Amino acid sequence: MTTTHEPQHPPGHTHTTGEGHGHSHSHSHGPAAPVSKHLRKVIAAVLIPFTVAVVVGLVVLWPGGAPPHKRTGVGFDRQTQQATVTRVIEVSCNSVNASGGSAAGDTSTGGGGSAQQEGSSTCKKATVRVDTGKDKGRTFIEIVQPDQSRQLHEGEKVVAAYEPSAPKDLQYSVTDVNRRMPMALLAGIFALAVVVVGRMRGVMALIALAISFLVLDFFIVPAILQGSDPLTVAVVGSSAIMLIALYMCHGLSARTSVAVLGTLISLSLIGVLGKLFIGWAALTGNTDDSTGLIHGLYPSIDMSGLLLAGVIIGSLGVLDDVTVTQTSAVWELHEANPSMGWRGLYRAGIRIGRDHIASVVNTLVLAYAGAALPLLLLFSIAQSSVGTVANSELVAEEIVRTLVGSIGLVASVPVTTALAALVVAADRPVQGTAAAAAAPSAPVRGGRGRRRKR
């Protein structure tokens, strides 16, 4: 049985052999073996026009920033400042309510029995200092009822909502806890873990992640708010993220290009299915307070298109994982057994893909179910039937989002595996011919470096 030297070389060092001792070396980012010049031209003929189209789309749709609007003072549209709880004392709920003290959130009572219970219980009277903005140093009083889920503690950092049109004593109120420190620490631990385990690949992945957020923040969100078609913006933005992330993390190679093609085909399928079934199911995309506020502030935004854009962007990250894994699996199978044809490579690769897709789809479904768990609890409390629950727009929206994304994921496995198998197997006759032509000019010792012909 003959062998090849290629698997023995470190990543980024490819090795092809034409004779027993003649070696030619090429260096690239990643362990992928080089493909023929003809195949590189074919891949480039597909990806270069696509990349140009993405760049043109970015230029044409690029917004000048989110359009301004008058603040409504509702939800996320409120003015907020950072604040600190400087003092907390316990007082009678009856006394603070009689004196007209303000309470955090909606703490009104609905009946006389509740009011009597409230009067006999102990509330907290918190003094809060504003730390930012034009009123820095100003203090206000916040009354916390005993049955509120959020209790204030001395020294706690909070977020204070500001309403300039309210009476002076009621302009500020505590609306949330300041979570910047734990969130920043968690992000730092995540980044450290990625760099320690992934090393340079991990660093490049973090840079690609930062660029993805920049595309979302400076292109996708402002462009949609300016009135551009959400679907078009999502396609252009997600394509830009895909190209940047894949080539930055995995190098400019034929292997990465195959993963890009597989991702592009799968995203196209998700877009077509999403548009079809969102329209057929008459999903408006306006199902909660956040989307209602967006529609109220920007009535021109197509909310169903926004829903479809979310499906495409949400599926992109998992698609990248599947297509890169399948492409790498086929490439490694070819390196381990260069004599394997494209059918053999496809069969072996698809067996790997079946295990991968089973876990990925389960992860996707559980992620959506976990996010909708409070909603599912509400339907359970109401003793609604499964059909009634599934037919409601809130749940139907998640079902369509999950199933359309999962169909794209499932389709990405055979599509990417077939593309990778065809690309790596198409080079074998060229390599075999070159080896045969070079054989008479030098003796072959023990068949080292030669690949078996089919």
C-alpha positions as CSV (number, residue, x, y, z in Angstrom):
1,M,0.0,0.0,0.0
2,T,1.4,3.4,-0.9
3,T,1.4,6.4,1.3
4,T,1.8,10.2,1.1
5,H,3.8,12.7,3.2
6,E,1.0,15.3,3.3
7,P,-0.7,14.5,6.5
8,Q,2.6,14.6,8.4
9,H,3.2,18.3,7.7
10,P,2.0,21.0,10.1
11,P,-1.0,23.2,9.2
12,G,-0.3,25.8,6.6
13,H,2.4,23.6,4.9
14,T,1.1,21.7,1.9
15,H,3.3,19.1,0.2
16,T,2.9,17.6,-3.3
17,T,5.2,15.1,-4.8
18,G,5.9,14.5,-8.5
19,E,8.9,12.1,-8.0
20,G,10.4,10.0,-5.3
21,H,12.6,12.8,-4.0
22,G,11.4,15.9,-5.8
23,H,9.3,18.2,-3.6
24,S,7.5,21.4,-4.2
25,H,6.1,23.5,-1.3
26,S,3.4,26.1,-1.0
27,H,2.3,28.0,2.1
28,S,-1.3,29.1,3.0
29,H,-3.5,29.8,6.0
30,G,-4.8,26.4,7.0
31,P,-4.0,22.8,6.2
32,A,-6.0,22.6,3.0
33,A,-4.2,21.2,0.0
34,P,-4.0,23.5,-3.1
35,V,-6.4,22.9,-5.9
36,S,-5.8,23.3,-9.6
37,K,-5.6,26.6,-11.4
38,H,-8.7,25.7,-13.4
39,L,-10.8,25.1,-10.3
40,R,-9.6,28.2,-8.7
41,K,-10.8,30.1,-11.8
42,V,-14.2,28.4,-11.6
43,I,-14.6,29.3,-7.9
44,A,-13.4,32.9,-8.5
45,A,-15.8,33.3,-11.4
46,V,-18.7,32.6,-8.9
47,L,-17.4,34.4,-5.8
48,I,-15.8,37.5,-7.3
49,P,-19.1,38.8,-8.9
50,F,-20.9,37.9,-5.7
51,T,-18.4,39.9,-3.6
52,V,-18.6,42.8,-5.9
53,A,-22.4,42.7,-5.7
54,V,-22.2,42.8,-1.9
55,V,-19.8,45.7,-1.9
56,V,-22.1,47.6,-4.3
57,G,-25.0,46.8,-2.1
58,L,-23.2,48.2,0.9
59,V,-22.4,51.4,-0.9
60,V,-25.9,51.9,-2.3
61,L,-27.7,51.1,0.9
62,W,-25.2,52.6,3.4
63,P,-27.1,54.9,5.8
64,G,-25.9,58.2,7.2
65,G,-27.0,57.0,10.7
66,A,-30.3,56.3,12.3
67,P,-32.9,59.0,11.6
68,P,-33.8,61.2,14.5
69,H,-37.1,61.2,16.2
70,K,-38.9,62.8,19.2
71,R,-38.6,60.6,22.3
72,T,-41.8,59.0,23.4
73,G,-40.7,58.2,27.0
74,V,-41.9,54.6,26.6
75,G,-39.8,51.5,27.0
76,F,-36.3,51.7,25.5
77,D,-37.1,55.2,24.1
78,R,-36.8,56.8,27.6
79,Q,-34.0,59.1,28.5
80,T,-31.8,57.4,31.2
81,Q,-28.9,58.3,33.4
82,Q,-26.6,56.2,35.6
83,A,-27.3,56.5,39.4
84,T,-26.3,55.0,42.8
85,V,-28.5,54.0,45.7
86,T,-26.9,56.0,48.6
87,R,-29.3,55.1,51.5
88,V,-32.1,52.6,52.2
89,I,-34.4,52.7,55.2
90,E,-37.4,50.7,56.2
91,V,-40.7,52.6,56.6
92,S,-44.4,51.8,56.9
93,C,-46.0,51.4,53.5
94,N,-49.1,53.1,54.9
95,S,-47.1,56.2,55.8
96,V,-45.3,56.6,52.5
97,N,-48.4,56.1,50.5
98,A,-50.3,58.6,52.6
99,S,-47.5,61.1,52.0
100,G,-47.6,60.6,48.3
101,G,-44.3,58.8,47.9
102,S,-43.5,57.4,44.5
103,A,-43.0,53.7,44.0
104,A,-40.7,51.9,41.5
105,G,-42.6,50.5,38.7
106,D,-46.3,49.7,38.7
107,T,-47.2,48.9,42.3
108,S,-50.8,50.1,42.4
109,T,-53.2,47.9,44.4
110,G,-56.4,46.7,43.0
111,G,-58.7,46.3,46.0
112,G,-59.2,47.4,49.6
113,G,-57.9,44.1,51.0
114,S,-54.6,44.5,49.2
115,A,-54.4,48.1,50.4
116,Q,-54.9,47.1,54.0
117,Q,-52.2,44.4,53.7
118,E,-49.9,47.0,52.1
119,G,-50.5,49.5,54.9
120,S,-49.5,46.9,57.6
121,S,-46.3,45.8,55.8
122,T,-42.8,47.4,55.6
123,C,-41.6,49.2,52.5
124,K,-38.1,50.5,51.6
125,K,-37.4,54.2,51.1
126,A,-34.3,54.5,49.0
127,T,-32.3,57.7,48.3
128,V,-30.8,57.6,44.9
129,R,-28.1,59.9,43.5
130,V,-27.8,60.8,39.8
131,D,-24.2,60.2,38.6
132,T,-24.4,61.4,35.0
133,G,-26.0,64.1,32.9
134,K,-26.9,67.7,33.6
135,D,-28.4,66.8,37.0
136,K,-25.3,65.0,38.2
137,G,-25.4,65.0,42.0
138,R,-29.1,65.4,42.3
139,T,-31.0,63.0,44.6
140,F,-34.5,61.6,44.5
141,I,-36.6,59.2,46.6
142,E,-37.7,55.8,45.4
143,I,-40.3,53.7,47.3
144,V,-39.9,50.0,47.0
145,Q,-43.0,47.8,47.8
146,P,-42.3,44.5,49.7
147,D,-43.8,42.4,46.9
148,Q,-41.7,43.9,44.1
149,S,-39.3,41.5,42.3
150,R,-36.5,44.1,42.3
151,Q,-35.4,45.3,45.8
152,L,-32.8,48.1,46.1
153,H,-29.7,47.9,48.3
154,E,-27.4,50.6,49.6
155,G,-24.4,51.2,47.2
156,E,-26.2,49.4,44.3
157,K,-25.6,50.9,40.8
158,V,-28.9,51.5,39.0
159,V,-30.4,53.1,35.8
160,A,-32.7,56.0,36.4
161,A,-35.3,57.0,33.8
162,Y,-35.8,60.8,33.2
163,E,-39.0,62.4,32.2
164,P,-38.5,66.2,31.8
165,S,-42.3,67.0,31.5
166,A,-43.1,65.5,34.9
167,P,-43.2,67.5,38.2
168,K,-39.7,68.0,39.5
169,D,-40.0,65.5,42.4
170,L,-41.2,62.8,39.9
171,Q,-38.8,63.4,37.0
172,Y,-36.5,60.6,38.0
173,S,-37.3,57.0,38.8
174,V,-35.3,53.7,39.0
175,T,-36.0,51.6,36.0
176,D,-33.3,48.9,36.0
177,V,-30.1,47.7,37.6
178,N,-26.7,48.7,36.1
179,R,-25.2,45.4,34.9
180,R,-22.2,46.8,33.0
181,M,-19.6,45.4,35.3
182,P,-20.7,41.8,35.4
183,M,-21.4,41.8,31.7
184,A,-18.0,43.3,30.9
185,L,-16.3,40.7,33.2
186,L,-18.2,37.8,31.5
187,A,-17.2,39.2,28.1
188,G,-13.6,39.3,29.2
189,I,-13.7,35.7,30.4
190,F,-15.2,34.6,27.1
191,A,-12.5,36.5,25.1
192,L,-9.8,35.0,27.3
193,A,-11.1,31.5,26.9
194,V,-11.3,31.9,23.1
195,V,-7.8,33.2,22.8
196,V,-6.3,30.6,25.2
197,V,-7.9,27.6,23.4
198,G,-8.0,29.0,19.8
199,R,-4.7,31.0,19.9
200,M,-4.3,33.0,16.7
201,R,-7.5,31.5,15.2
202,G,-9.3,32.6,18.4
203,V,-7.9,36.2,18.0
204,M,-9.1,36.3,14.4
205,A,-12.5,34.9,15.5
206,L,-12.9,37.7,18.0
207,I,-11.9,40.3,15.4
208,A,-14.5,38.9,13.0
209,L,-17.1,38.9,15.8
210,A,-16.4,42.6,16.5
211,I,-16.7,43.4,12.7
212,S,-20.0,41.5,12.6
213,F,-21.4,43.7,15.4
214,L,-20.1,46.8,13.6
215,V,-22.0,45.8,10.4
216,L,-25.1,45.2,12.5
217,D,-24.8,48.5,14.3
218,F,-23.6,50.8,11.5
219,F,-25.3,49.3,8.5
220,I,-28.2,46.8,9.0
221,V,-30.0,48.6,11.9
222,P,-29.7,52.2,10.5
223,A,-30.5,51.2,6.9
224,I,-33.7,49.5,8.1
225,L,-34.7,52.5,10.2
226,Q,-34.1,54.8,7.2
227,G,-36.8,52.8,5.2
228,S,-34.7,50.4,3.1
229,D,-36.2,47.0,2.4
230,P,-35.3,44.8,5.5
231,L,-34.9,41.7,3.4
232,T,-32.4,43.4,1.0
233,V,-30.5,44.9,3.8
234,A,-30.3,41.6,5.7
235,V,-29.1,39.8,2.6
236,V,-26.4,42.3,1.9
237,G,-25.4,42.7,5.5
238,S,-25.3,39.0,6.3
239,S,-23.4,38.3,3.1
240,A,-20.8,40.9,4.1
241,I,-20.5,39.3,7.6
242,M,-20.2,35.8,6.0
243,L,-17.4,36.8,3.7
244,I,-15.4,38.7,6.4
245,A,-15.9,36.1,9.1
246,L,-15.1,33.0,7.1
247,Y,-12.1,34.3,5.2
248,M,-10.7,36.1,8.3
249,C,-11.0,33.0,10.5
250,H,-10.2,30.3,8.0
251,G,-8.0,31.9,5.4
252,L,-8.3,32.7,1.7
253,S,-8.4,29.2,0.3
254,A,-10.5,26.9,-1.9
255,R,-11.7,25.2,1.2
256,T,-13.1,28.4,2.7
257,S,-14.5,29.3,-0.7
258,V,-16.5,26.0,-0.8
259,A,-17.8,26.8,2.7
260,V,-18.9,30.2,1.5
261,L,-20.7,28.7,-1.6
262,G,-22.5,26.2,0.6
263,T,-23.5,28.9,3.1
264,L,-24.7,31.2,0.2
265,I,-26.9,28.4,-1.3
266,S,-28.4,27.5,2.1
267,L,-29.1,31.2,2.9
268,S,-30.9,31.6,-0.4
269,L,-33.1,28.6,0.4
270,I,-33.9,30.0,3.8
271,G,-34.8,33.4,2.2
272,V,-37.1,31.8,-0.3
273,L,-38.9,29.5,2.2
274,G,-39.1,32.3,4.8
275,K,-40.7,34.7,2.4
276,L,-43.1,32.1,1.2
277,F,-44.3,30.9,4.6
278,I,-44.3,34.2,6.4
279,G,-46.6,35.5,3.6
280,W,-48.7,32.3,3.5
281,A,-49.2,32.3,7.3
282,A,-50.0,36.0,7.3
283,L,-47.4,36.8,10.0
284,T,-47.2,40.6,10.5
285,G,-44.0,40.6,12.6
286,N,-45.7,43.0,15.1
287,T,-46.4,40.8,18.1
288,D,-44.9,42.4,21.2
289,D,-44.3,45.8,22.8
290,S,-40.9,46.2,21.1
291,T,-42.1,45.7,17.6
292,G,-45.2,47.8,18.4
293,L,-43.0,50.7,19.5
294,I,-40.9,50.3,16.3
295,H,-44.0,50.4,14.1
296,G,-45.3,53.4,16.0
297,L,-42.0,55.4,15.6
298,Y,-41.3,54.2,12.0
299,P,-44.6,53.2,10.3
300,S,-42.8,52.8,7.0
301,I,-40.9,49.8,8.1
302,D,-42.1,46.5,6.7
303,M,-42.5,44.5,9.9
304,S,-43.0,41.2,8.1
305,G,-39.8,41.9,6.1
306,L,-38.1,42.7,9.4
307,L,-39.1,39.2,10.7
308,L,-37.7,37.6,7.6
309,A,-34.5,39.6,8.0
310,G,-34.2,38.3,11.5
311,V,-34.6,34.7,10.3
312,I,-31.8,35.1,7.8
313,I,-29.3,36.8,10.2
314,G,-30.2,34.4,13.0
315,S,-29.5,31.3,10.7
316,L,-26.2,32.6,9.4
317,G,-24.1,31.8,12.5
318,V,-25.2,28.2,12.7
319,L,-24.8,27.8,8.9
320,D,-21.2,28.9,9.1
321,D,-20.5,26.3,11.6
322,V,-22.1,23.5,9.6
323,T,-20.6,24.4,6.2
324,V,-17.0,24.9,7.6
325,T,-17.2,21.6,9.5
326,Q,-18.4,19.7,6.4
327,T,-15.8,21.2,4.1
328,S,-13.0,20.5,6.6
329,A,-14.2,16.9,7.0
330,V,-14.2,16.2,3.3
331,W,-10.7,17.8,2.9
332,E,-9.3,15.7,5.7
333,L,-10.9,12.5,4.3
334,H,-9.2,13.3,1.0
335,E,-5.8,13.9,2.7
336,A,-6.1,10.6,4.6
337,N,-7.1,8.6,1.5
338,P,-6.2,10.5,-1.8
339,S,-7.5,7.5,-3.9
340,M,-11.1,8.0,-2.7
341,G,-13.4,9.3,-5.5
342,W,-16.0,12.0,-5.1
343,R,-18.8,9.5,-4.4
344,G,-16.8,7.9,-1.6
345,L,-15.9,11.3,-0.2
346,Y,-19.5,12.3,-0.3
347,R,-20.8,9.2,1.4
348,A,-18.2,9.5,4.2
349,G,-18.8,13.2,4.6
350,I,-22.5,12.8,4.8
351,R,-22.2,10.3,7.6
352,I,-20.3,12.9,9.6
353,G,-22.9,15.5,8.6
354,R,-25.9,13.4,9.9
355,D,-24.4,13.4,13.4
356,H,-23.6,17.1,13.2
357,I,-27.0,18.2,11.9
358,A,-28.9,16.2,14.5
359,S,-27.3,18.0,17.3
360,V,-27.4,21.4,15.6
361,V,-31.1,21.3,14.9
362,N,-31.9,20.1,18.4
363,T,-29.8,23.0,19.7
364,L,-31.7,25.5,17.5
365,V,-35.1,24.3,18.5
366,L,-34.3,24.2,22.3
367,A,-32.8,27.8,22.0
368,Y,-36.1,29.1,20.6
369,A,-38.1,27.1,23.1
370,G,-36.0,28.4,26.0
371,A,-36.5,32.0,24.8
372,A,-40.3,31.5,24.6
373,L,-40.6,29.6,27.9
374,P,-42.5,32.3,29.8
375,L,-45.0,32.5,26.8
376,L,-45.4,28.7,26.9
377,L,-46.1,28.9,30.7
378,L,-48.9,31.5,30.0
379,F,-50.5,29.2,27.5
380,S,-50.3,26.3,29.9
381,I,-51.9,28.3,32.7
382,A,-54.7,29.2,30.3
383,Q,-55.1,25.5,29.5
384,S,-55.0,26.1,25.8
385,S,-54.8,23.2,23.4
386,V,-51.7,22.6,21.3
387,G,-53.5,23.6,18.2
388,T,-54.6,26.9,19.7
389,V,-51.1,27.6,21.0
390,A,-49.5,26.8,17.6
391,N,-52.0,28.9,15.8
392,S,-51.4,32.1,17.8
393,E,-49.2,34.6,15.9
394,L,-46.6,34.8,18.8
395,V,-46.0,31.0,18.7
396,A,-46.5,30.6,14.9
397,E,-43.8,33.2,14.3
398,E,-41.3,31.2,16.3
399,I,-42.4,27.9,14.7
400,V,-41.8,29.3,11.2
401,R,-38.5,30.9,12.2
402,T,-37.3,27.6,13.7
403,L,-38.5,25.3,10.9
404,V,-37.3,27.5,8.0
405,G,-33.9,27.9,9.7
406,S,-33.7,24.1,10.4
407,I,-34.6,23.3,6.7
408,G,-31.7,25.5,5.6
409,L,-29.3,23.8,8.0
410,V,-30.3,20.3,6.9
411,A,-29.9,21.3,3.3
412,S,-26.5,22.8,3.9
413,V,-25.0,19.4,4.8
414,P,-25.5,17.5,1.5
415,V,-25.0,20.7,-0.6
416,T,-21.7,21.7,1.1
417,T,-20.5,18.0,1.2
418,A,-21.2,17.5,-2.5
419,L,-19.4,20.8,-3.4
420,A,-16.4,19.9,-1.3
421,A,-16.2,16.3,-2.6
422,L,-16.4,17.5,-6.3
423,V,-13.7,20.2,-5.7
424,V,-11.1,18.0,-4.0
425,A,-11.8,14.9,-6.2
426,A,-11.6,16.9,-9.5
427,D,-7.9,17.6,-8.9
428,R,-6.9,13.9,-8.7
429,P,-6.5,13.2,-12.4
430,V,-4.3,16.3,-12.8
431,Q,-2.0,15.2,-10.0
432,G,-2.0,11.6,-11.2
433,T,-1.1,12.7,-14.7
434,A,1.7,14.9,-13.4
435,A,3.1,12.1,-11.4
436,A,3.0,9.6,-14.3
437,A,4.7,12.1,-16.6
438,A,7.5,12.8,-14.1
439,A,8.1,9.1,-13.3
440,P,10.4,8.2,-16.2
441,S,12.8,11.0,-15.4
442,A,13.7,9.7,-11.9
443,P,13.6,6.4,-10.1
444,V,10.9,5.8,-7.6
445,R,11.9,4.5,-4.2
446,G,9.3,2.3,-2.6
447,G,6.5,4.5,-4.0
448,R,7.0,7.2,-1.4
449,G,5.1,10.4,-2.2
450,R,3.1,8.7,-5.0
451,R,-0.7,8.6,-4.9
452,R,-2.4,5.5,-6.2
453,K,-4.3,5.7,-9.4
454,R,-7.9,4.5,-9.7
